[in-house]
Amino acid sequence: MKDSYIDYAMSVIVGRALPDARDGLKPVHRRIVYAMHDMGLGPEKPYRKSAKVVGEVMGRFHPHGDAAIYDTLVRMAQDFTMRYTLIDGHGNFGSVDGDNPAAMRYTEVRLAPLASELVRDIRMDTVDFADNYDASEREPAVLPAPFPSLLVNGSAGIAVGMATNIPPHNLSEVIDGVVAMIDDPDCDPRKLMKFVKGPDFPTGGEILGRDGIREAYDTGRGKITLRGALGFEPLKGNRQSIVITELPYQVNKAAFIESVADLVKGKKLDGVSDIRDESDRDGMRIVIELRRDVNPHVISNCLIKHTQFQVSYGIIMLALHKTRPVLLNLSDAIKYFIEHRREVVRRRTTFELAKARERAHILEGLTEALKNIDAVIELIKKSRDVAAAKTGLMERFKLTEIQAQAILDMRLQKLTGIEKKAIMDEYTELIKKIGALEDVLASERKILQIIKEECGKIREEFGDKRKTRITAEEDEIDIEDLIQKEDVVVTVTRDGWVKRLPVGTYRLQARGGKGIIGAMTKAEDVVKHMFVSSSHDIILVFSNRGSVYRIKAYHIPQASRTAKGTPIVNLLQLSGSEKVAAVIPIGQFDEKRFLVMVTKNGIVKKTRLAAYDTPRKGGIRGIGLSLDDELRYVLLTDGEREIVLGTKKGLSIRFAEREVRPMGRAAAGVKGITLKREDEVVGAAVVQENCSLLVVCEKGFGKRTSLEYYRPQKRGGMGIKTIQASEKNGCVVGIEVVSLDEELLMISDRGILIRQPVKTVKSTVGRSTQGVRLMRIDPGDRIVAFETYLPSEENNHAADA
């Protein structure tokens, strides 16, 4: 019993349940792909009945029953099961609802384009062949596989005493990992994670956190949390609905909807008025309508807790290496693939070299015959039979039997001048090819380069974007999940009072209106900074002394329209002498973006945004400043734009951002504009196409002028006049580059705020004008800050209401 059971267990482990680390396929998958290739069912050929394929596979290679083979064939054709399908199916192959596929007599199949790549060059002695189950024919022990199918499509199987569960990955990322390991053979899993971000499931969803991914890639075992995707949509009657567009991998949609309905009936999910499945060929769409008084975030959290909207996925990277089950880390999986491809390329090159040498040998004989064609013809004519002619050719012209036979088989048309030249040209090309093939076999570096190039072609043809998103750790997003994502207005006063409130609080008004009270301040305090951001954005706060602090927008307490807000020193660890100079909302720290800082004295500095991704409670150093200078403005750019600076006296300068080289966080910067006495920088903006420069003055006047009137200059010049600063309109408060779709928010010294469309500010021709009235200012009051932003659709609805 012991011996028999061990034999059975090994048969299951090696012959059925576990994939090979080289081509990533189990025997049944390999046999299906090879049999269909052998039947000529390529991507360009007509479909054939599935029953024909199943019968072929079962009769020739896999005597384990037609049901098992057809089930495998179906899964290989399901785009919600395989990340990259290997079978192109025609007919009903089941659905994500768990519907059964049609019987194999009804469905039709052929190889998908990616599957045909798996068997490319299989006839060139690239892999070993073994006897099939009854030794009546031979089957491949492994496929050539020019891409790491083990990681790309993953694998799942239960053997005896062991199991495997390898998740699918993104083809482009995995091939990038292969190239990285070829370039650096000692590349460990942590380095490879720069390229292979994590599993990529065909049904999308979100992976919460990276710890499980790191553990699986380091050790071969790990557990990740996978969540679907949902959004909120408004309904009539001030109600909302939850719309689910993605479910976790291998979650049955029909069973999920049924489980939600059971929760509603059992009163565990209170507040749901209707559940509908609106899915179609364009994608999944499950609509859960809510009652008017229900918070959709609470319902979504209940779905996460009580349904399969969030599941755990256990990773076990177990595969066969040299017929033995081995637990692989990420480096092992890629290394074994590279070893396999190295052997395939070497064997293919050897095969091609042998064929080339064989052909060259024949061409050498033909060439010799053509040189002596009259003597050859005379010898053949005088020979008694073919054998005598062959012997005569071999003896007289020192030819081999193969060459002599080729001469005898040569047709008379080969004697024409064109055919002679063709033979000579073919021989010349063959000699070059033989030399190139010999060079490949003699150089390990060239073999690896071929592997990289072939992987690159696969990536270029079949690579796509990632479907599964990888988000922050679970405990990092629990609070954020409970906070609605919306546009908010954040204001910061000169004395350090901060508050946020929804942007829809301010209704649209016409140009020149009176405005509404936007902030109550002390008599000696004024609103200095105001901006619009998402409630989930990271807010970078820059002090006038060059320090940088960070805070989430939703951590800023929400206050009423007329409230003062909260002292910012309660939220950030500002020193006693520091004041807020600039505030920048950041969605994410992109390596390709920069922060351009501008000081009061016209100094500019450019630093990569990623350099400021350092969450430190006490803040970090942002710029080096002289004692008589202070930081005024911070711009978010891509490094290739143009910058425009504006001064208090109505001057401006426009220059290319590339004139300012990137510097470190603590650098001091370079001169951006040369200022006259008692002048200072009061505005800085990034030049945009099809936009205008908006200038706002203290006494409620302003103007909008096309940027075409501001010619680019060299950095460090004195600039040109942008507005006629006079006693009527006052000094310049600031400048901003705007489009006609944006809206303008202005606030006065006494806290009066007005919101109006930018397009209502009439465009002026020329730079040296006084502008038009934007806001009526009471005697003794003045504009102290303004902000422009592109409103979202939902906030427009709120404003209209």
Protein Blocks (a to p, Z undefined) as FASTA:
>chain_A
ZZmmmmmmmmmmmmmmpccfklopafklmmmmmmmmmnopafkbccddfklmmmmmmmmm
mcgbjklmmmmmmmmmmmklbmbacbdcedjebjfkopacddfklpccdddfklmmmmgo
klnopaccdddfkopaccdfbdfklacfklmnopadddehiacddddddfklmmmmmmmm
mmmmmlcfklmmmmmnbacdfkgpadehjklmmmmmmnopacddddddddddddehhiac
dddfbdcehiafklmmmmmmmmmmnopaghiabdcdfbdfkbccddddddfklcfklmmm
mmmmmmckbccddddddddeehiacdddfklmmmmmmmmmmmmmmmmmmmmmmmmmmmmm
mmmmmmmmmmmmmmmmmmmmmpmblmlmmmmmmmmnopafklmmmmmmpcfklmpmklmm
mmmmmmmmmmmmmmmmmmmmmpmklmmmmmmmmmmmmmmmmgccdfbdcdddfklmmmmm
mpccddddddddfkopacdddfklpccddehiabjafbdcdfkbccfbdcdddfkbccdd
ddfkopacdddfklpccddfkbgbjafklmpccdfkbccfbdcddfbacfkbccddddfk
opacdddfklmmcccfkbpafbdcdfkbccfbdcddehiaccddddfkopacdddfklpc
cddfkbnbjcfbdcdehiacfbdcdddehiacddddfkopacdddfklmccddehiabja
fbdcdfknopafbdcdddfkbccddddfkopacdddfklpccdedjkbgbjafbdcdehi
acfbdcdddddfklmmmmmZZ
